Amino acid sequence: MKHPLEIRTRPKMRLGEVDRLIRKHRIIVPPLSRNRLRAMCEDGTFETAGNGPTKLGWLVYEDSFLKWVEGLDGAGEERV
């Protein structure tokens, strides 16, 4: 019996997609600069594939980006 190859990977987004989503959904207005987004990859704000840009540029894990967005609204924090 053949077993299908199961590859489980975390979805990744190019930095341009992160930028597009921030602009489209007005997550932060005015939107962050591309340099600031790169800095957030470098300082660990966004969890990325590898320690630096790949041949495709910075690849940000989708769940890391979503966690950051939720954190902007204080998700998980008690509000007064």
N, C-alpha and C positions, 0 to 999 in steps of 0.2 A: 504494500500500500504506500502510495506517495503522500508525503506531507507537504502542504504548501509552505513556502518560505514566509515566515512571519517576521517582519521587521517592525520593531516598535521604536519610533523616534519621536522626539518632542518637536512639534512644529516650530519652524524658525521663520523670521521675517527679516527682509533686508531693511536697512536703516531708512531707505526712501519710503518704504511702506509704513514704518512707524511715523515718519514725518507726515505722510498723507493722511493717516488716521487721526493724528492730532489736529490737523487742519480741518478735515471733513466733519469731525464730531465736535469741533470747538472745545477740545479738552482743556487747553490753555490758550487764552487770547491776550495778547498776540502770541502766536506759536513760537516755540523754542527754535533757535537757530540750528542749522546743521552742525556747527562747531560745538554747540552745547550738547546736542544729542551724542556726538562722538565722545565728548568728555564724560557723559553719563555711562557710556559703554566702558570707557577706560577706568572710571572710578568704581565700577561694580554696581551702579544703580540698576542697570539692566544686566541680567545674566545673559552672556553671549556664548556662542560656540567658539571655543578657542580663547586664547589670551590676546588676540589682536584681530585686525581685519583679515578676512580670507580673500581668496581670488575674487569673490563676489562682493567684497566689502564686509562691513560688520553684519553679523547675523544674530539677531536678538530673539531669544526664546519667547514665543507668544505668551506663555503663562507668566513669564517675568514681567512683560509689558503690562498685561492685564492687572497683575498684582500692584504695580506701580500706580496705575490709573485709579484703582480702588483706594490706595493709600492717600491719594490727593484729597479724597472726601472724608478721610479719617475713618475709613471702614475698619471695624474691629476695635475702635476706640470708643470710650464712653463719652457721650456728648452731654454738656451741662445746659 
